[in-house]
Amino acid sequence: MLKKIIAALSVASILATVAPTMSEAAASPQTKAIAAAKTQMGVPYKWGGMSRKGYDCSGLIKYSYAKAGKTLPRTTVEMYKKGSRVSSIKSLKPGDLMFFAPNKASRVTHASIYIGSGKMIHSSSSKGVSIASTSNTYWKPKFVGAKRL
């Protein structure tokens, strides 16, 4: 009886060790990118930045997706040319890239990663890497589109 208990505990221990690794391997690039971005929370904004010393919006996205195994262009304008268009803000899925412009007639100047539940993660000049609501009164009127990678 003791041998069976020890064997069962050994199997449980092995499964507990392997299970997180298996779920990490099964995670989508979008899930991995969101997780990578969240590890950078609080890092300050730095124009042109792509490291823990500071990120700009596209630098954070490029870093996060690189950690997930996807290569993206460096600039927001070039990122906006990638992926497939998401038809509406209501159709967003976690990992989609959201793009913003000062007014709808101008080129995109800001991007974020949609994380679900009406939230996005980005690097803003005022708060650095942070989470904001997609219905935020500053960002919502500047939203021009989203892309799914």
VMD Tcl script that builds the backbone (N, CA, C; Angstrom):
set m [mol new atoms 447]
animate dup $m
set s [atomselect $m all]
$s set {name element resname resid chain x y z} {
  {N N MET 1 A 0.820 -1.187 0.000}
  {CA C MET 1 A 0.000 0.000 0.000}
  {C C MET 1 A 0.870 1.259 0.000}
  {N N LEU 2 A 1.921 1.273 0.802}
  {CA C LEU 2 A 2.827 2.407 0.880}
  {C C LEU 2 A 3.513 2.644 -0.472}
  {N N LYS 3 A 3.869 1.542 -1.143}
  {CA C LYS 3 A 4.519 1.658 -2.460}
  {C C LYS 3 A 3.572 2.325 -3.463}
  {N N LYS 4 A 2.273 2.001 -3.410}
  {CA C LYS 4 A 1.298 2.596 -4.320}
  {C C LYS 4 A 1.143 4.092 -4.057}
  {N N ILE 5 A 1.144 4.468 -2.788}
  {CA C ILE 5 A 1.028 5.885 -2.426}
  {C C ILE 5 A 2.256 6.645 -2.908}
  {N N ILE 6 A 3.428 6.078 -2.692}
  {CA C ILE 6 A 4.681 6.723 -3.142}
  {C C ILE 6 A 4.689 6.836 -4.659}
  {N N ALA 7 A 4.260 5.792 -5.341}
  {CA C ALA 7 A 4.214 5.816 -6.803}
  {C C ALA 7 A 3.239 6.889 -7.282}
  {N N ALA 8 A 2.070 6.968 -6.656}
  {CA C ALA 8 A 1.076 7.967 -7.040}
  {C C ALA 8 A 1.596 9.387 -6.804}
  {N N LEU 9 A 2.265 9.593 -5.685}
  {CA C LEU 9 A 2.842 10.917 -5.400}
  {C C LEU 9 A 3.939 11.260 -6.395}
  {N N SER 10 A 4.717 10.271 -6.778}
  {CA C SER 10 A 5.783 10.496 -7.761}
  {C C SER 10 A 5.194 10.911 -9.104}
  {N N VAL 11 A 4.158 10.219 -9.547}
  {CA C VAL 11 A 3.506 10.556 -10.811}
  {C C VAL 11 A 2.893 11.957 -10.722}
  {N N ALA 12 A 2.235 12.258 -9.618}
  {CA C ALA 12 A 1.636 13.584 -9.435}
  {C C ALA 12 A 2.697 14.672 -9.466}
  {N N SER 13 A 3.826 14.411 -8.843}
  {CA C SER 13 A 4.924 15.373 -8.824}
  {C C SER 13 A 5.465 15.617 -10.222}
  {N N ILE 14 A 5.635 14.552 -10.985}
  {CA C ILE 14 A 6.134 14.681 -12.362}
  {C C ILE 14 A 5.136 15.464 -13.204}
  {N N LEU 15 A 3.855 15.158 -13.100}
  {CA C LEU 15 A 2.835 15.873 -13.862}
  {C C LEU 15 A 2.776 17.345 -13.485}
  {N N ALA 16 A 2.921 17.651 -12.228}
  {CA C ALA 16 A 2.905 19.048 -11.776}
  {C C ALA 16 A 4.077 19.821 -12.352}
  {N N THR 17 A 5.195 19.149 -12.536}
  {CA C THR 17 A 6.376 19.787 -13.098}
  {C C THR 17 A 6.236 19.978 -14.598}
  {N N VAL 18 A 5.667 19.006 -15.286}
  {CA C VAL 18 A 5.562 19.037 -16.742}
  {C C VAL 18 A 4.367 19.861 -17.215}
  {N N ALA 19 A 3.274 19.872 -16.481}
  {CA C ALA 19 A 2.042 20.537 -16.914}
  {C C ALA 19 A 2.230 22.002 -17.289}
  {N N PRO 20 A 2.909 22.841 -16.490}
  {CA C PRO 20 A 3.079 24.231 -16.909}
  {C C PRO 20 A 3.859 24.339 -18.215}
  {N N THR 21 A 4.849 23.484 -18.398}
  {CA C THR 21 A 5.643 23.513 -19.615}
  {C C THR 21 A 4.769 23.155 -20.810}
  {N N MET 22 A 3.905 22.164 -20.656}
  {CA C MET 22 A 3.029 21.759 -21.738}
  {C C MET 22 A 2.048 22.875 -22.082}
  {N N SER 23 A 1.485 23.561 -21.092}
  {CA C SER 23 A 0.532 24.628 -21.376}
  {C C SER 23 A 1.233 25.837 -21.981}
  {N N GLU 24 A 2.450 26.111 -21.576}
  {CA C GLU 24 A 3.208 27.208 -22.180}
  {C C GLU 24 A 3.457 26.930 -23.648}
  {N N ALA 25 A 3.803 25.686 -23.968}
  {CA C ALA 25 A 4.072 25.320 -25.357}
  {C C ALA 25 A 2.810 25.435 -26.197}
  {N N ALA 26 A 1.655 25.180 -25.610}
  {CA C ALA 26 A 0.391 25.219 -26.328}
  {C C ALA 26 A -0.161 26.639 -26.449}
  {N N ALA 27 A 0.362 27.582 -25.687}
  {CA C ALA 27 A -0.137 28.955 -25.717}
  {C C ALA 27 A 0.098 29.564 -27.099}
  {N N SER 28 A -0.856 30.370 -27.525}
  {CA C SER 28 A -0.749 31.021 -28.832}
  {C C SER 28 A 0.285 32.145 -28.777}
  {N N PRO 29 A 0.782 32.569 -29.938}
  {CA C PRO 29 A 1.697 33.725 -29.953}
  {C C PRO 29 A 1.050 34.966 -29.335}
  {N N GLN 30 A -0.257 35.122 -29.527}
  {CA C GLN 30 A -0.946 36.280 -28.969}
  {C C GLN 30 A -0.925 36.244 -27.437}
  {N N THR 31 A -1.195 35.066 -26.872}
  {CA C THR 31 A -1.173 34.905 -25.416}
  {C C THR 31 A 0.232 35.138 -24.882}
  {N N LYS 32 A 1.231 34.614 -25.583}
  {CA C LYS 32 A 2.622 34.797 -25.162}
  {C C LYS 32 A 3.026 36.269 -25.249}
  {N N ALA 33 A 2.586 36.959 -26.300}
  {CA C ALA 33 A 2.927 38.379 -26.449}
  {C C ALA 33 A 2.304 39.214 -25.337}
  {N N ILE 34 A 1.066 38.927 -25.008}
  {CA C ILE 34 A 0.404 39.650 -23.914}
  {C C ILE 34 A 1.149 39.412 -22.606}
  {N N ALA 35 A 1.507 38.163 -22.350}
  {CA C ALA 35 A 2.239 37.836 -21.118}
  {C C ALA 35 A 3.581 38.567 -21.087}
  {N N ALA 36 A 4.275 38.603 -22.223}
  {CA C ALA 36 A 5.568 39.300 -22.282}
  {C C ALA 36 A 5.389 40.792 -22.023}
  {N N ALA 37 A 4.359 41.381 -22.621}
  {CA C ALA 37 A 4.101 42.814 -22.414}
  {C C ALA 37 A 3.804 43.110 -20.949}
  {N N LYS 38 A 3.030 42.234 -20.320}
  {CA C LYS 38 A 2.677 42.454 -18.911}
  {C C LYS 38 A 3.897 42.407 -17.991}
  {N N THR 39 A 4.931 41.685 -18.374}
  {CA C THR 39 A 6.150 41.654 -17.544}
  {C C THR 39 A 6.879 42.994 -17.581}
  {N N GLN 40 A 6.506 43.845 -18.509}
  {CA C GLN 40 A 7.171 45.147 -18.653}
  {C C GLN 40 A 6.381 46.292 -18.004}
  {N N MET 41 A 5.305 45.948 -17.308}
  {CA C MET 41 A 4.473 46.982 -16.659}
  {C C MET 41 A 5.343 47.921 -15.818}
  {N N GLY 42 A 5.080 49.210 -15.975}
  {CA C GLY 42 A 5.797 50.202 -15.181}
  {C C GLY 42 A 7.085 50.709 -15.814}
  {N N VAL 43 A 7.571 50.036 -16.864}
  {CA C VAL 43 A 8.780 50.528 -17.542}
  {C C VAL 43 A 8.416 51.869 -18.171}
  {N N PRO 44 A 9.272 52.867 -18.050}
  {CA C PRO 44 A 8.925 54.203 -18.562}
  {C C PRO 44 A 8.868 54.271 -20.087}
  {N N TYR 45 A 8.216 55.307 -20.571}
  {CA C TYR 45 A 8.172 55.584 -22.005}
  {C C TYR 45 A 9.513 56.171 -22.430}
  {N N LYS 46 A 9.989 55.719 -23.575}
  {CA C LYS 46 A 11.186 56.300 -24.174}
  {C C LYS 46 A 11.015 56.231 -25.684}
  {N N TRP 47 A 11.027 57.381 -26.346}
  {CA C TRP 47 A 10.860 57.412 -27.794}
  {C C TRP 47 A 11.967 56.587 -28.437}
  {N N GLY 48 A 11.577 55.641 -29.283}
  {CA C GLY 48 A 12.533 54.757 -29.939}
  {C C GLY 48 A 13.005 53.604 -29.062}
  {N N GLY 49 A 12.496 53.520 -27.829}
  {CA C GLY 49 A 12.966 52.516 -26.879}
  {C C GLY 49 A 12.427 51.118 -27.140}
  {N N MET 50 A 13.292 50.133 -26.874}
  {CA C MET 50 A 12.920 48.727 -27.050}
  {C C MET 50 A 13.536 47.865 -25.956}
  {N N SER 51 A 13.674 48.412 -24.751}
  {CA C SER 51 A 14.289 47.638 -23.669}
  {C C SER 51 A 13.691 48.075 -22.327}
  {N N ARG 52 A 14.124 47.417 -21.261}
  {CA C ARG 52 A 13.634 47.756 -19.918}
  {C C ARG 52 A 14.022 49.175 -19.504}
  {N N LYS 53 A 14.923 49.805 -20.236}
  {CA C LYS 53 A 15.246 51.208 -19.951}
  {C C LYS 53 A 14.119 52.125 -20.423}
  {N N GLY 54 A 13.284 51.622 -21.332}
  {CA C GLY 54 A 12.155 52.395 -21.837}
  {C C GLY 54 A 11.658 51.860 -23.168}
  {N N TYR 55 A 10.359 51.999 -23.378}
  {CA C TYR 55 A 9.725 51.560 -24.623}
  {C C TYR 55 A 8.887 52.683 -25.185}
  {N N ASP 56 A 8.845 52.751 -26.513}
  {CA C ASP 56 A 7.767 53.498 -27.125}
  {C C ASP 56 A 6.705 52.460 -27.484}
  {N N CYS 57 A 5.581 52.879 -28.038}
  {CA C CYS 57 A 4.470 51.936 -28.242}
  {C C CYS 57 A 4.838 50.795 -29.180}
  {N N SER 58 A 5.461 51.105 -30.301}
  {CA C SER 58 A 5.806 50.039 -31.249}
  {C C SER 58 A 6.971 49.194 -30.739}
  {N N GLY 59 A 7.846 49.789 -29.953}
  {CA C GLY 59 A 8.950 49.027 -29.356}
  {C C GLY 59 A 8.432 47.964 -28.402}
  {N N LEU 60 A 7.421 48.295 -27.611}
  {CA C LEU 60 A 6.820 47.322 -26.700}
  {C C LEU 60 A 6.170 46.184 -27.488}
  {N N ILE 61 A 5.455 46.519 -28.549}
  {CA C ILE 61 A 4.790 45.492 -29.358}
  {C C ILE 61 A 5.810 44.602 -30.048}
  {N N LYS 62 A 6.822 45.208 -30.636}
  {CA C LYS 62 A 7.868 44.421 -31.309}
  {C C LYS 62 A 8.557 43.488 -30.315}
  {N N TYR 63 A 8.905 44.000 -29.140}
  {CA C TYR 63 A 9.535 43.191 -28.091}
  {C C TYR 63 A 8.622 42.034 -27.683}
  {N N SER 64 A 7.356 42.338 -27.418}
  {CA C SER 64 A 6.412 41.340 -26.912}
  {C C SER 64 A 6.183 40.221 -27.921}
  {N N TYR 65 A 5.996 40.581 -29.166}
  {CA C TYR 65 A 5.779 39.553 -30.187}
  {C C TYR 65 A 7.061 38.792 -30.505}
  {N N ALA 66 A 8.204 39.425 -30.377}
  {CA C ALA 66 A 9.472 38.703 -30.555}
  {C C ALA 66 A 9.606 37.616 -29.495}
  {N N LYS 67 A 9.219 37.916 -28.262}
  {CA C LYS 67 A 9.237 36.918 -27.192}
  {C C LYS 67 A 8.291 35.761 -27.500}
  {N N ALA 68 A 7.272 36.033 -28.322}
  {CA C ALA 68 A 6.295 35.009 -28.711}
  {C C ALA 68 A 6.695 34.316 -30.013}
  {N N GLY 69 A 7.873 34.689 -30.552}
  {CA C GLY 69 A 8.367 34.030 -31.763}
  {C C GLY 69 A 7.923 34.656 -33.071}
  {N N LYS 70 A 7.362 35.870 -33.029}
  {CA C LYS 70 A 6.922 36.540 -34.252}
  {C C LYS 70 A 7.735 37.812 -34.470}
  {N N THR 71 A 8.174 37.998 -35.700}
  {CA C THR 71 A 8.929 39.194 -36.056}
  {C C THR 71 A 7.984 40.227 -36.658}
  {N N LEU 72 A 8.016 41.423 -36.102}
  {CA C LEU 72 A 7.198 42.520 -36.614}
  {C C LEU 72 A 8.096 43.678 -37.022}
  {N N PRO 73 A 7.586 44.553 -37.887}
  {CA C PRO 73 A 8.361 45.759 -38.237}
  {C C PRO 73 A 8.570 46.633 -37.002}
  {N N ARG 74 A 9.438 47.599 -37.105}
  {CA C ARG 74 A 9.779 48.454 -35.965}
  {C C ARG 74 A 8.774 49.571 -35.719}
  {N N THR 75 A 8.178 50.123 -36.772}
  {CA C THR 75 A 7.342 51.310 -36.574}
  {C C THR 75 A 5.844 50.990 -36.601}
  {N N THR 76 A 5.081 51.858 -35.981}
  {CA C THR 76 A 3.633 51.723 -35.958}
  {C C THR 76 A 3.069 51.744 -37.374}
  {N N VAL 77 A 3.559 52.636 -38.205}
  {CA C VAL 77 A 3.084 52.751 -39.590}
  {C C VAL 77 A 3.298 51.432 -40.334}
  {N N GLU 78 A 4.461 50.826 -40.179}
  {CA C GLU 78 A 4.746 49.551 -40.855}
  {C C GLU 78 A 3.928 48.408 -40.247}
  {N N MET 79 A 3.723 48.419 -38.931}
  {CA C MET 79 A 2.901 47.386 -38.292}
  {C C MET 79 A 1.469 47.432 -38.813}
  {N N TYR 80 A 0.979 48.648 -39.076}
  {CA C TYR 80 A -0.395 48.823 -39.541}
  {C C TYR 80 A -0.625 48.165 -40.904}
  {N N LYS 81 A 0.441 47.914 -41.634}
  {CA C LYS 81 A 0.348 47.269 -42.948}
  {C C LYS 81 A 0.286 45.747 -42.844}
  {N N LYS 82 A 0.514 45.197 -41.658}
  {CA C LYS 82 A 0.562 43.744 -41.454}
  {C C LYS 82 A -0.780 43.202 -40.968}
  {N N GLY 83 A -0.943 41.900 -41.088}
  {CA C GLY 83 A -2.109 41.220 -40.543}
  {C C GLY 83 A -3.377 41.460 -41.334}
  {N N SER 84 A -4.467 40.959 -40.813}
  {CA C SER 84 A -5.771 41.140 -41.451}
  {C C SER 84 A -6.601 42.122 -40.627}
  {N N ARG 85 A -7.382 42.911 -41.332}
  {CA C ARG 85 A -8.182 43.953 -40.686}
  {C C ARG 85 A -9.260 43.334 -39.805}
  {N N VAL 86 A -9.432 43.900 -38.617}
  {CA C VAL 86 A -10.511 43.504 -37.712}
  {C C VAL 86 A -11.665 44.457 -38.002}
  {N N SER 87 A -12.844 43.909 -38.251}
  {CA C SER 87 A -13.966 44.707 -38.748}
  {C C SER 87 A -14.473 45.786 -37.790}
  {N N SER 88 A -14.417 45.518 -36.493}
  {CA C SER 88 A -14.906 46.520 -35.540}
  {C C SER 88 A -14.243 46.311 -34.184}
  {N N ILE 89 A -14.352 47.309 -33.347}
  {CA C ILE 89 A -13.777 47.214 -31.995}
  {C C ILE 89 A -14.454 46.091 -31.205}
  {N N LYS 90 A -15.710 45.795 -31.531}
  {CA C LYS 90 A -16.435 44.715 -30.857}
  {C C LYS 90 A -15.923 43.335 -31.281}
  {N N SER 91 A -15.205 43.264 -32.395}
  {CA C SER 91 A -14.687 41.989 -32.907}
  {C C SER 91 A -13.261 41.695 -32.438}
  {N N LEU 92 A -12.698 42.570 -31.609}
  {CA C LEU 92 A -11.319 42.384 -31.159}
  {C C LEU 92 A -11.152 41.102 -30.365}
  {N N LYS 93 A -9.990 40.462 -30.554}
  {CA C LYS 93 A -9.605 39.290 -29.774}
  {C C LYS 93 A -8.271 39.600 -29.103}
  {N N PRO 94 A -8.011 38.997 -27.943}
  {CA C PRO 94 A -6.723 39.240 -27.289}
  {C C PRO 94 A -5.556 38.983 -28.243}
  {N N GLY 95 A -4.632 39.936 -28.250}
  {CA C GLY 95 A -3.472 39.854 -29.125}
  {C C GLY 95 A -3.591 40.707 -30.365}
  {N N ASP 96 A -4.800 41.169 -30.695}
  {CA C ASP 96 A -4.961 42.056 -31.842}
  {C C ASP 96 A -4.245 43.376 -31.568}
  {N N LEU 97 A -3.711 43.961 -32.618}
  {CA C LEU 97 A -3.053 45.259 -32.488}
  {C C LEU 97 A -4.066 46.349 -32.778}
  {N N MET 98 A -4.110 47.348 -31.917}
  {CA C MET 98 A -5.005 48.488 -32.074}
  {C C MET 98 A -4.166 49.694 -32.494}
  {N N PHE 99 A -4.716 50.503 -33.420}
  {CA C PHE 99 A -3.978 51.646 -33.945}
  {C C PHE 99 A -4.771 52.933 -33.769}
  {N N PHE 100 A -4.023 53.997 -33.513}
  {CA C PHE 100 A -4.615 55.284 -33.181}
  {C C PHE 100 A -3.941 56.398 -33.969}
  {N N ALA 101 A -4.701 57.447 -34.262}
  {CA C ALA 101 A -4.182 58.635 -34.951}
  {C C ALA 101 A -4.798 59.863 -34.293}
  {N N PRO 102 A -4.077 61.003 -34.343}
  {CA C PRO 102 A -4.608 62.230 -33.729}
  {C C PRO 102 A -5.986 62.592 -34.282}
  {N N ASN 103 A -6.187 62.377 -35.570}
  {CA C ASN 103 A -7.522 62.479 -36.163}
  {C C ASN 103 A -7.580 61.440 -37.273}
  {N N LYS 104 A -8.763 61.034 -37.620}
  {CA C LYS 104 A -8.905 59.887 -38.527}
  {C C LYS 104 A -8.289 60.124 -39.904}
  {N N ALA 105 A -7.995 61.358 -40.247}
  {CA C ALA 105 A -7.415 61.655 -41.554}
  {C C ALA 105 A -5.893 61.518 -41.570}
  {N N SER 106 A -5.275 61.491 -40.390}
  {CA C SER 106 A -3.814 61.438 -40.349}
  {C C SER 106 A -3.311 60.012 -40.215}
  {N N ARG 107 A -1.995 59.840 -40.356}
  {CA C ARG 107 A -1.415 58.497 -40.260}
  {C C ARG 107 A -1.378 58.039 -38.806}
  {N N VAL 108 A -1.304 56.725 -38.632}
  {CA C VAL 108 A -1.275 56.188 -37.276}
  {C C VAL 108 A 0.009 56.613 -36.566}
  {N N THR 109 A -0.142 56.923 -35.286}
  {CA C THR 109 A 1.007 57.363 -34.493}
  {C C THR 109 A 1.140 56.594 -33.185}
  {N N HIS 110 A 0.162 55.731 -32.897}
  {CA C HIS 110 A 0.202 54.989 -31.637}
  {C C HIS 110 A -0.421 53.614 -31.847}
  {N N ALA 111 A 0.091 52.628 -31.104}
  {CA C ALA 111 A -0.451 51.268 -31.189}
  {C C ALA 111 A -0.439 50.623 -29.816}
  {N N SER 112 A -1.292 49.624 -29.668}
  {CA C SER 112 A -1.378 48.878 -28.420}
  {C C SER 112 A -1.751 47.437 -28.736}
  {N N ILE 113 A -1.691 46.587 -27.720}
  {CA C ILE 113 A -2.123 45.198 -27.852}
  {C C ILE 113 A -3.406 45.039 -27.051}
  {N N TYR 114 A -4.455 44.573 -27.709}
  {CA C TYR 114 A -5.711 44.315 -27.015}
  {C C TYR 114 A -5.521 43.087 -26.131}
  {N N ILE 115 A -5.911 43.190 -24.853}
  {CA C ILE 115 A -5.711 42.068 -23.921}
  {C C ILE 115 A -7.022 41.423 -23.485}
  {N N GLY 116 A -8.149 41.911 -23.996}
  {CA C GLY 116 A -9.449 41.354 -23.642}
  {C C GLY 116 A -10.175 42.209 -22.619}
  {N N SER 117 A -11.447 41.957 -22.465}
  {CA C SER 117 A -12.292 42.653 -21.482}
  {C C SER 117 A -12.238 44.174 -21.606}
  {N N GLY 118 A -12.136 44.670 -22.843}
  {CA C GLY 118 A -12.121 46.114 -23.054}
  {C C GLY 118 A -10.855 46.807 -22.594}
  {N N LYS 119 A -9.747 46.072 -22.526}
  {CA C LYS 119 A -8.474 46.641 -22.052}
  {C C LYS 119 A -7.381 46.457 -23.107}
  {N N MET 120 A -6.417 47.345 -23.068}
  {CA C MET 120 A -5.248 47.267 -23.947}
  {C C MET 120 A -3.996 47.563 -23.131}
  {N N ILE 121 A -2.886 47.008 -23.577}
  {CA C ILE 121 A -1.600 47.310 -22.947}
  {C C ILE 121 A -0.771 48.069 -23.972}
  {N N HIS 122 A -0.110 49.107 -23.497}
  {CA C HIS 122 A 0.673 49.963 -24.393}
  {C C HIS 122 A 1.723 50.714 -23.594}
  {N N SER 123 A 2.548 51.445 -24.316}
  {CA C SER 123 A 3.484 52.347 -23.658}
  {C C SER 123 A 3.082 53.762 -24.042}
  {N N SER 124 A 2.613 54.501 -23.065}
  {CA C SER 124 A 2.194 55.879 -23.326}
  {C C SER 124 A 3.228 56.840 -22.754}
  {N N SER 125 A 3.297 58.008 -23.357}
  {CA C SER 125 A 4.283 58.988 -22.902}
  {C C SER 125 A 3.998 59.459 -21.479}
  {N N SER 126 A 2.756 59.359 -21.026}
  {CA C SER 126 A 2.427 59.825 -19.673}
  {C C SER 126 A 2.593 58.764 -18.592}
  {N N LYS 127 A 2.390 57.480 -18.938}
  {CA C LYS 127 A 2.415 56.437 -17.914}
  {C C LYS 127 A 3.383 55.294 -18.187}
  {N N GLY 128 A 4.072 55.309 -19.321}
  {CA C GLY 128 A 4.937 54.184 -19.661}
  {C C GLY 128 A 4.090 52.960 -19.963}
  {N N VAL 129 A 4.649 51.768 -19.735}
  {CA C VAL 129 A 3.914 50.537 -20.020}
  {C C VAL 129 A 2.796 50.401 -18.988}
  {N N SER 130 A 1.570 50.401 -19.493}
  {CA C SER 130 A 0.404 50.396 -18.617}
  {C C SER 130 A -0.787 49.803 -19.361}
  {N N ILE 131 A -1.829 49.557 -18.605}
  {CA C ILE 131 A -3.071 49.036 -19.168}
  {C C ILE 131 A -4.094 50.158 -19.145}
  {N N ALA 132 A -4.827 50.295 -20.250}
  {CA C ALA 132 A -5.857 51.323 -20.363}
  {C C ALA 132 A -7.129 50.690 -20.914}
  {N N SER 133 A -8.217 51.363 -20.692}
  {CA C SER 133 A -9.493 50.927 -21.231}
  {C C SER 133 A -9.597 51.349 -22.691}
  {N N THR 134 A -10.183 50.492 -23.511}
  {CA C THR 134 A -10.371 50.858 -24.917}
  {C C THR 134 A -11.434 51.940 -25.064}
  {N N SER 135 A -12.220 52.162 -24.018}
  {CA C SER 135 A -13.234 53.216 -24.059}
  {C C SER 135 A -12.742 54.495 -23.385}
  {N N ASN 136 A -11.456 54.536 -23.061}
  {CA C ASN 136 A -10.820 55.712 -22.473}
  {C C ASN 136 A -11.167 56.950 -23.314}
  {N N THR 137 A -11.538 58.050 -22.680}
  {CA C THR 137 A -11.975 59.245 -23.414}
  {C C THR 137 A -10.866 59.863 -24.264}
  {N N TYR 138 A -9.602 59.591 -23.936}
  {CA C TYR 138 A -8.505 60.100 -24.757}
  {C C TYR 138 A -8.294 59.207 -25.986}
  {N N TRP 139 A -8.240 57.890 -25.779}
  {CA C TRP 139 A -7.892 56.979 -26.871}
  {C C TRP 139 A -9.050 56.629 -27.788}
  {N N LYS 140 A -10.250 56.468 -27.267}
  {CA C LYS 140 A -11.373 55.998 -28.084}
  {C C LYS 140 A -11.606 56.844 -29.342}
  {N N PRO 141 A -11.631 58.177 -29.255}
  {CA C PRO 141 A -11.874 58.945 -30.481}
  {C C PRO 141 A -10.704 58.906 -31.477}
  {N N LYS 142 A -9.543 58.450 -31.046}
  {CA C LYS 142 A -8.368 58.386 -31.907}
  {C C LYS 142 A -8.194 57.013 -32.569}
  {N N PHE 143 A -9.035 56.051 -32.191}
  {CA C PHE 143 A -8.948 54.697 -32.741}
  {C C PHE 143 A -9.267 54.721 -34.231}
  {N N VAL 144 A -8.366 54.138 -35.033}
  {CA C VAL 144 A -8.591 54.104 -36.490}
  {C C VAL 144 A -8.706 52.696 -37.052}
  {N N GLY 145 A -8.311 51.693 -36.289}
  {CA C GLY 145 A -8.432 50.333 -36.792}
  {C C GLY 145 A -7.616 49.357 -35.989}
  {N N ALA 146 A -7.817 48.070 -36.299}
  {CA C ALA 146 A -7.088 46.999 -35.612}
  {C C ALA 146 A -6.705 45.937 -36.627}
  {N N LYS 147 A -5.646 45.215 -36.302}
  {CA C LYS 147 A -5.161 44.137 -37.159}
  {C C LYS 147 A -4.962 42.887 -36.335}
  {N N ARG 148 A -5.260 41.755 -36.949}
  {CA C ARG 148 A -5.049 40.458 -36.337}
  {C C ARG 148 A -3.865 39.801 -37.029}
  {N N LEU 149 A -2.882 39.393 -36.230}
  {CA C LEU 149 A -1.674 38.772 -36.795}
  {C C LEU 149 A -1.857 37.285 -36.983}
}
mol reanalyze $m
mol bondsrecalc $m
mol representation Tube
mol addrep $m
